[in-house]
Amino acid sequence: MAKFGERLAASLERVKRVTSNNIVQAALLGRTDRERLLKNSWLTPIIRGWYILGHPEGQGETTQWYASYWQFVRCYLVERFGTNYCLSPVFWSTQTGHLAKHIFKFHGCYII
């Protein structure tokens, strides 16, 4: 039977194959690997089904988040909308027929 360190190393190898600049989508990772890596602080949850892969010593710091933010946004939007999205501070209002400023909350931050 494999030792704990060997199982953890195998999980890290598998997760590294499915990451995109340290962003991991849970659907691409097996349950056992995901739970093992979460328990040992190698994965940090972003939103449901999305994680940052990082060293456990970096847990609780904002550096991982800031370093991975735009990569997460890109991966999430491509997965959710394909190429049918645009990041813009304005949008076309269907109610008024005019361009309007749009404010929305994304991961705890207000974006204008």
Helices and strands as residue ranges (DSSP letters): H 4-18, E 23-25, G 26-28, H 31-39, E 43-47, E 50-53, G 56-58, H 63-81, E 90-92, E 99-101, E 104-106, E 109-111
